[in-house]
Amino acid sequence: MHKKIVFSVVARILFVVSVVMLIPLGWALKDGPASLEVRAFLITILSGSLISMLPRIVLRTKKEDFDKLNAKDGLAIVGLSWFVLSLFGALPLFLTQSVPTYTDAFFETVSGFTTTGATVLGDIESYSRGILFWRSLTHWLGGMGIIVLYLALLPALGQNAFQLYKAEAPGITAERIQPRIKETAKILWAVYFLLSALETGLLMLGGMSFFDALCHTFGTMATGGFSTKNASIGAYSPYIQWVVIVFMFLAGTNFMLHYQALRGNLRAYFQSEEFRSYFFLMAGLVFIFTFILKTHGLEAGVLRAAAFQVVSIFTTTGYVTADFNLWPPILGFLLVTVMFIGGCGGSTGGGMKVTRAFIAVKVALRSVVQAVFPNAVLPVRYDSRPLDNRIIMQVLSYFVIYMFLFCIGTIVLIFMEGCDIVTGLSAAIATLSNIGPGLGLIGATKNYAWISVPGKLLLSFLMLAGRLELYSILVLFSPLTWRK
């Protein structure tokens, strides 16, 4: 690993986020120039800016040094950046005493950046606007990607900048819109900003204040789930809920498809096998949920309740409008199942991604047919093209590691916290898939405050691993990564 390059880039990324923190500082200043929140943000911004300058002064990297950037460096930069930013971003929560311990602040910030939405806060409406805005802004930054933002804003890192983009991009491949990664990053953030602005306007038309509309847009477009209300989106009108449903669905879709649609190619959506699978599976689940809820007579506005919760959990957003712990057990089982799948590759959604899930199913079906016809040549096709065996192996390897982390996380949580199996299982998958709410003691109306310090650190690790597609975090624990 080229440590000089890695630490220099991490420092630059820390500086970008320090500057962005001026926005929540503005809300804090508006509410009270002499408040504790203002001092907390100022201390964090100044300390982050000073710390970010030290490696640049000491290491003195030159532009040509970045041409040495390789895949291992890219993974290490992404993993370290997200860890360092979570440590740094937790300071305002801790310094304002919004949480009792720094571990809680770190957990909340990791949950924000990774767009998980798991929270340790109780009465959300009692917190200041500066803290609530920063909490929601971490979602928006982490949704499209902090590294992608860095690549879009700051000078190019040279021809190997793709290593950073690839290490953070969700999905089995890192697609380019333009040959230059800087231009691709700008376009993705432009689409993200445009959809965010549109949702903010529609929410304000439904009666939301500008502040609440921004915060809920951040949570929706990043598929995060932090709200400024104790009742989450359930505190708002049916119109607001339908707007959020639509934009959660869009956020769980590959942003490359949105870009093509904005350029006039609307057919791009249904030309994508991943999108077709995502759309029809979600539609089928909404129908099943609506039918079962109607049969049991549990909900008024059944279609809206079913659509909201299916889309929210499927896209790993985590907003709630109803306590689904009270729904029939079969629906809880289905919600846990879709937690594993998540959104599309290239979206802000978490989970394994629709592409990986369906490729894994296709490989499994091929193995059954191959057992009957051992001499048959049966390529696995996706988007009408045969997949390279290297990609198939990557998908299967990812699936094995993902399930291993899920199983170990569940076992350790049950042993460490003494919780029931439903709570342990759903806490592990809700954090690893970056969803937030689960079942049992972390259900729709509950939070993670009761979990011990070791348990919160474990769940923080799962959140980071899930958001960064496993490898960018796991490589940090390998001695090989730190060798030259």
N, C-alpha and C positions, 0 to 999 in steps of 0.2 A: 504494500500500500504506500502511496506517495503522501505521507503524513502532512508535509508542508502544504500541498494543494488542498487536502481534505480540510484541515483546520482553517485555512484561509477562506474557503468557500462557505464553511459553516458560519464563520464570523460575518461574512457579507450578508448571509441570509438572516442572521440575528439582527443586523442593522436595519434591514428592510422591515422586519416585524416591529422593531422599536419605533420606526417612523409611523407605521400604520397605527400604532397605539395612541397617536395624537388624536385620532377620531373619538374613541371613548373618553379621552381626557376632555374633549370639547363638551361632551354631555355632562361630565362631572363639573366643569367650570360653570356651565349654564345653571346647574342646580345649586351651586354654592362654591364660590371662589376659594373660600378658606376651609373647605371640607376635608375630612380625612381621605376621601376618595381622590381628590386632586393631588394631595401630597403623595399618596401611594402610586399613582400613575406617573408623576414627575420623577420619583425615585427610581421606578422601574425603567422608564424611558432613558434617563440619564445613565443609569448603571448598565443597561443593555448597549447603549451607544458607545460608552467607554470600553466595555469588555470587547465589543466587536472590533474596536480599533487596534487593540493590543496585538493580535496575531498578524495583522497587516503590517504593523510597524516592525515587529520582531522578525517575522518570517520574510518580509520583503519579496513577495512573489511577483514575477514578471508575466506579461501576457503570454509569452511563448512557453512558460511552465505548464500552462493548462492543456497544451497539446499532448502532454503525457497522461492525461486522465484516461483511466481504463474502467472496465466493468466493475472490478472490485472496489475501486475508488468511488464510483457512482453509488453503489449500494451502501458503502460506509458513510458517504456524505448525507444521503437521504435518511438513513437510520439515526445518525448522530444529530442531524438538524432537528428532526422531530422530537428527539429526546431533550435536547438543549432548550428548544423553544417551549416545551411543556414545563420544564423547570423554571424558565424565565417568565412565562405567561401566568404562572401560578402566583407570582408575587403580589399583584393587586388584590387578589382574593384573600391572601394571607395577611397582608399589611393593613387591610381595612377590617380585619377580624370578621369577615363574612363567613369564614369557616373556622372551626376550633383548632385545627392543626394544619401544618404544611402538607402532610400526606393527603388530607382531604382536598386541599387547594390543587395539588398536583393531579389527583384523580379527576377532579372536575375539569381541569384544563386539558388533560389528555383526552377526556371524553368529548370536550369541545373541538379540539383540533382534528381528532379522528372521526368526527361527525357521528359519535355514538349516541349521545344524549342521555347517558346514565348519569344520575345526579345524586349528590349527598345533601342538597339543600332542601329545606322544609317549606316554609312559607315564602314562596318565590316573590310574591307581591310586596313583601316588606323590604326588599333590597333596593339600593339606589340605582338610578338609571345608568350611571357610568359603569357599574359592575355588570348589570344585566346586558348592556350593549356589548361590552368586551366579551362576555360569556357567549353571546350569540355570534359576534364577529369571528371568534375562533372557528366556529362552524364554517362560515363562508370562506375563510382563508384556507381551511383544510379541505373543503369540498372539491374545488378544482385542483388544489395542490399548491403548497407553499413553494415548492421547487419550480413549478410551472410559472408561478407569479414572479419569482426571481429571474427566471430565464426571459420572461416577457419584458421586465422593467430595466434590468441592468445590462451592461455591455456583454456581448457574447463571450462564452468561455472557450471559443475555438471550435475546431471540427469535431471534438469529442463530447460536446455538450449533450449529445443524444444519450450518453451513458446515464446522465442525471434524469433526463426525461423518461427513459425506459424504466429506471429503477423505481420511479414513483407512479407511473401510469398504471391504472387498474385494467386488468384483462390479460388475455394470453399473448397479445401482441401490442406494441406501441405504435399506433398509426400516426403518419405525418399528413398534414394538409399541404404544407409547403416544404420544399427541400431543406430550407433552413429552419432549425428547431425554434429559433427566436420568433420567426413569423408564425409558426404553428402555435406556439404558446400565446402569442398576442391574439390570434383568431379565437382560440378556445376561451380565453378570458373575455373577449368581446362578446361572444355568444352568451356566455354565462352572465355577464353584466346586463345584456339586453333582456334576457328572460327574467332576471332579478328585478329590473326596473319595471317591466310589464306587470309582474305579480304585485309589486309594491303599490302600483297605481290601482290595480283591481281590488286589492284589500282595502285601500283607503276609500274607494267608492262604496265599499260595504260598511263603512262607518269606523274603521280602525284609525287610530291616531297614526301620524307619520312614524313615531318611534316604534309603536307596536307592529306596524306594517313592515318596517325594515327588519326588526328582530325575527318576525315569523317568516319573512322571505328568506333570511339567512338560514333559518332552520329547515325550510322547505327545499330550497334549491341545492343545499348541501346535503340533503337527506339526513339532517342532524337530529332535530326534535326538541331543542331547548325552547321553552316558551316563557313569556313574561307573566303568565297567568297560572294560578294553582290548578285550574281545571283544564289546562292546555287549550287546544282548539275547541274543546267542548264548551268553553266560555263564550263562544261566538255563534253567530246566526248560521242557518243552513246555507245561505249564499257564500259566506266566508269558508265554510267547510268544503263546499264544492270547488271553490277556487283552489284551495289547498290540495284537494284530491287531484285536480288536473295537473298542477305544477309538481306535485310529488311524482306523478307518473312520468312527466317530462324529464325530471331530474334523474330518474332511474333509467333513462334511455341514453344510448351512446351519443355524446355531443357532436361527434362527427356527422351523424345523421341530421341533427338540427342544423348544422352548418350547410349541408347539402340542400335541405329543405328551404332554408333562407335564400339560397341561390336559385330557387325555382324547381328543384328536383324533389317534389313531394313523394314520388314513387320510391325514393331511396329507403324509406321506412320499411315497406313491405317487401322490398328486394332483399332485405337482411333477414336471414333465417333466425338469427338471435332475437331480433325485434318481434318477428312473427310468433316465436315461442313465448316470449315475454308477454305479449299482448293477449294471446289466446289462453295461456295458462292463468293469467290474472283475471280475465273475463270469466273463465270457468269457475274460478274460486269465488268470485263475487256472486255468481249465480247460486253456487252451493251454500254459501253463507246466508244469502238472502232467504233461500228456501228453508233452511233449518231454523233460522231465527223467526221466520214467519210461522213455521209449524209450532214452535214453542211459545209464540206470542210474547217474546221477551222485550221487543223494541218497538217504539214508535219511530217512524221514519226508517224502516228496516233497510231499504236499499241504500240509503245514505250511510247508515251505520256500518253495514257490511262492506260497502265500497271503501269507506274511509279506512277501516281497520285493515282490510286486505292490502290496499295500496300502501298504507303506512308501514306495515310490517314487511311486505314483499320488497319495497324499495329501501328498507332498513332506516326509514325516517324516524319512526318511534313516537310521533304525535298520537294522542288518544282523544276520543270523544266519548268513550264508554268503558266501563270496567269489564274487560273481556274475561276476567277470572270467573265472572258469574254466568258466562255463556256455557252451553253444553260442552262436555269434555272433548267431544270429537273436534270441535272448532279450535280448542286449545292445542290439540295434537296437530291439526293442519297448520296453525300459525307457527308452531315450532318447526315444522317441516320446511315451510317457505323461508324461515330464518336462515337456513343453510344455503339457499339459492341466491338470494339478493338480486341486485339490479344487473343491468347489462355491462359488459366491458366498455370502458371509455365513458362511463357515467360517474355520478358522485355517490352511487349506491355502494353498499358494502356486500358482505357475503362472498360465496365462492364465485359468483357471477353466473348468469344464465348460460353463457357459452360453455364454461367448464362442466356445468351440471349435465347439459345435453350431450356433450362429447363423451363424458364418462358413461352415460346411458347407452350411447351408440356403440362404444367399445365393448360394453358388457353384452349387448345384443349380438354383436359380431362374434364374440367368443362362443356364444351358444350355437350360432349357425355353423361356425368353424368346427365345432365338435361333431356336428352331423356330417358336414362336408369338409373333411380335413385338407383336401387338395385345392379347394376353391380359393381364388384370389378376391378378397373382399376389402377394398379400400374404405376407410372411414371418410365420409364426405361431409363438408360443412360449407354452406353457401355455394352448393353445386360444384365444389372443388375438392379433390382428394387431399386429405391432410398429411403433411409430412410426419413421419414416425417420431421425429424429434419433438414436435409440438404435442403429439399424443402422449409421449413419455413425460413431458413437462406437466401436462394436465393431470395425469395419473399420480405423479410425484406430489404435486400440489395437494391433490385430494387426500393422499395418505398422510402427509404432514398436517393438513388441516384437521382431519379426524383424530390424529394422534394428540394434537394440542387440545382439541375439544374434550376428549376422553380424560386426559391427564388433568385438565382444568376442572372438570366436573368432580373427579375423585378427590383432588386436593381440597376443593371448596367444601365438599360434604364432610371430609375428615377435619378440616381446619375450623370450619364455622359451626359444625354440628347441625347443619340445616337438612331439610328433607331433600329427597332426590329430585323432585320437580324443580325446587328452587335452585339447587346446585347445577342441574342440567341446563336450565334456561338462563342462568346467570353466565355460564361459560359460553353458550352459543350467542347470547344477546350482546356480549362484549366482543367476542371474536368476530362476529358478523357485523359489529358496529350498529346495533339496533337500539339498545337502551333498555326499554321496559321488557319484562319477561313474564313469567308466571310465578305463582307462590308468593314468597316474601319480597319479590322485586316486581310485583304486578303493576298494572296500569295506575293504581292509586298509591303506590308505595315507592320507596327509593333505596339507595345503597348505603345510607348513613350507618346502619347497624353492623356492617361488615368490619372486621378487624383490620388493623394496619397491614399485616402480611396479606390478607385477602384482597385489600384494595390495590396493593402493589402487584399482585398476581393478575388481577383484572385489568390493571393499567397496561401490563405487558401484553395481555391478550388483545386489548384495543389497538395498541400500536402495531402488533403483528398482523392483525386482521386488516387494518387500513393500508399498510405498506406491503400487502401481498406476501407476507411471511418473511421473505428472504432478506429484505433490507434491515430487519431487526435481528433475525437469527444469525446473520454473518458477523454481527458485533460480538457474539459469544464464541466465535471461532478464533483460535490462536493464529491460524493461517492468514486471517484478514489483516493482522497487525504486523505481519512480516513484510519486508521490502520485496 
